[in-house]
Amino acid sequence: MKNLWKIPLYLLLVVLGFFVVTFTVYFFNLDMKATAMLAPWFEKWYNHLERKQYI
């Protein structure tokens, strides 16, 4: 009987933890800050790709 209550409790904790993490990312705009930090690396990698078709 005790094990039956552990499953919903753990599920609730996982959902609550996921909500806290996603809300923190949203509140501090961390996704766009990470994108801005990685943009030079992405541009350098993309500019070195070999192109088969020119515009």
C-alpha distances in whole Angstrom, upper triangle without the diagonal:
4,5,5,7,9,11,13,13,15,17,18,19,21,23,24,25,27,28,30,32,33,34,36,38,39,40,42,43,42,42,46,47,46,48,51,50,50,53,56,54,53,57,58,56,57,60,61,60,62,63,65,66,68,68
4,5,6,7,10,11,11,13,15,16,17,19,21,21,23,25,26,27,29,31,32,33,35,37,37,39,41,40,40,44,44,43,45,48,48,47,50,53,51,51,54,56,54,55,59,59,58,61,62,64,65,66,67
4,5,5,7,10,10,11,13,15,15,17,19,20,21,23,25,26,27,29,30,32,33,35,36,38,39,38,38,42,42,41,43,46,45,45,48,51,49,48,52,53,51,52,56,56,55,57,59,60,61,63,64
4,6,6,8,9,11,12,13,15,16,18,19,21,22,24,25,27,28,29,31,33,34,35,37,38,37,37,41,42,41,43,46,45,45,48,51,49,48,52,53,51,52,55,56,55,57,58,60,61,63,63
4,6,6,6,9,10,11,12,15,16,17,18,20,21,23,25,26,27,29,31,32,33,35,36,35,36,39,40,39,41,44,44,44,46,49,48,47,50,52,50,51,55,55,54,57,58,60,61,62,62
4,6,5,6,8,10,10,12,14,15,16,18,20,21,22,24,25,27,29,30,31,33,34,33,33,37,38,36,39,42,41,41,44,46,45,44,48,49,47,48,52,52,51,54,55,57,58,60,60
4,5,5,6,9,10,11,12,14,15,17,18,20,21,23,24,26,27,29,30,32,33,32,32,35,36,35,37,40,39,39,42,45,43,42,46,47,45,46,50,50,49,52,53,54,55,57,57
4,5,5,6,9,10,10,12,14,15,16,18,20,21,22,24,26,27,28,30,31,30,30,34,35,34,36,39,39,39,41,44,43,42,45,47,45,46,49,50,49,52,53,54,55,57,57
4,5,5,6,9,10,10,12,14,15,16,18,20,21,22,24,26,26,29,30,29,30,33,34,33,35,38,38,38,40,43,42,41,45,47,45,46,49,50,49,52,53,55,56,57,57
4,5,5,6,9,10,10,12,14,15,16,18,20,21,23,24,25,27,28,27,27,31,32,30,33,36,35,35,38,41,39,38,42,44,42,43,46,47,46,49,50,52,53,55,55
4,5,5,6,9,10,11,12,14,15,17,18,20,21,22,24,26,27,26,26,29,30,29,31,34,34,34,36,39,38,37,40,42,40,41,45,45,44,47,48,50,51,52,52
4,5,5,6,8,10,10,12,14,15,16,18,20,21,22,24,25,25,25,29,30,29,31,34,34,34,36,39,38,37,41,43,41,42,45,46,45,49,49,51,52,53,53
4,5,5,6,8,10,10,12,14,15,16,18,20,21,23,24,23,24,27,28,27,29,32,32,32,35,38,36,36,39,41,40,40,44,45,44,47,48,51,51,52,52
4,5,5,6,9,10,11,12,14,15,17,18,20,21,22,21,21,25,26,24,26,30,29,29,32,35,33,33,36,38,36,37,41,41,41,44,45,47,48,49,49
4,5,5,6,9,10,11,12,14,15,16,18,20,21,20,20,24,25,24,26,29,29,29,31,34,33,32,36,38,36,37,40,41,41,44,44,46,47,48,48
4,5,5,6,9,10,10,12,14,15,16,18,20,19,20,23,24,24,26,28,29,29,31,35,34,33,36,38,37,38,41,43,42,45,46,48,49,50,49
4,5,5,6,9,10,11,12,14,15,17,18,17,18,21,22,21,23,26,26,26,29,32,31,31,34,36,35,35,39,40,40,43,44,46,47,48,48
4,6,5,6,8,10,11,12,14,16,16,15,15,19,20,19,21,24,24,24,26,30,29,28,31,33,32,33,36,37,37,40,41,43,43,44,44
4,5,5,6,8,10,10,12,14,15,15,15,19,20,19,21,24,24,25,27,30,30,29,32,34,33,34,37,39,38,41,42,44,44,45,45
4,6,5,6,9,10,10,12,14,13,15,18,18,18,21,23,23,24,26,30,29,29,32,34,33,34,37,39,39,42,43,45,46,46,46
4,6,5,6,9,10,11,12,11,12,15,16,15,18,20,20,21,23,26,26,25,28,30,30,30,34,35,35,38,39,42,42,43,43
4,5,5,6,9,10,10,10,10,13,15,14,16,19,19,20,22,25,25,24,27,29,29,29,32,34,34,37,37,40,40,41,40
4,5,5,6,9,10,10,11,14,15,16,18,20,20,22,23,27,27,26,29,31,31,31,34,36,36,40,40,43,42,43,42
4,5,5,6,8,8,10,13,13,14,16,18,18,20,22,25,25,25,28,30,30,30,33,35,35,39,40,42,42,43,42
4,6,6,6,5,6,9,10,10,13,15,15,16,18,22,22,21,24,26,26,27,29,31,32,35,36,39,39,39,38
4,6,5,7,8,9,11,12,14,15,17,18,19,23,23,23,25,28,28,28,30,33,33,36,36,39,39,39,38
4,6,8,10,11,12,14,16,17,18,20,21,24,25,25,27,30,30,30,33,35,35,39,39,42,42,41,40
4,5,9,9,9,11,13,14,15,17,19,21,23,23,25,27,28,28,30,33,33,37,38,41,40,40,39
4,6,6,7,9,10,11,13,15,16,19,20,20,21,24,25,25,27,30,30,34,34,37,37,36,35
4,6,5,6,8,10,10,12,14,17,18,18,20,22,22,23,26,28,28,32,33,36,36,36,35
4,5,5,6,9,10,11,12,16,16,15,18,20,20,20,23,25,25,29,30,32,32,32,32
4,5,5,6,8,10,10,14,15,14,16,19,19,19,21,24,24,28,28,31,31,31,30
4,5,5,6,9,10,13,14,14,16,18,19,20,22,24,25,29,30,33,33,32,32
4,5,5,6,8,11,12,12,14,16,17,18,20,22,23,26,28,31,31,31,31
4,5,5,6,9,10,9,11,14,14,15,17,19,20,24,24,28,28,27,27
4,6,5,8,10,10,11,14,15,15,17,19,21,24,25,28,28,28,27
4,6,7,8,10,11,13,14,16,17,19,21,24,26,29,30,29,29
4,6,5,6,9,10,11,12,14,16,17,21,22,26,27,26,27
4,5,5,6,9,10,10,12,14,16,19,20,24,24,23,23
4,5,5,6,9,10,10,13,15,18,20,23,24,23,23
4,5,5,6,9,10,11,13,17,19,22,23,23,24
4,5,5,6,8,10,11,15,16,20,20,20,21
4,5,5,6,9,10,14,15,18,19,18,18
4,6,5,6,9,13,14,18,19,19,20
4,6,5,7,11,13,16,18,18,20
4,5,5,9,10,14,15,15,16
4,6,8,9,13,14,13,15
4,6,9,13,14,14,16
4,6,10,12,13,15
4,7,9,11,14
4,6,7,10
4,7,10
4,7
4
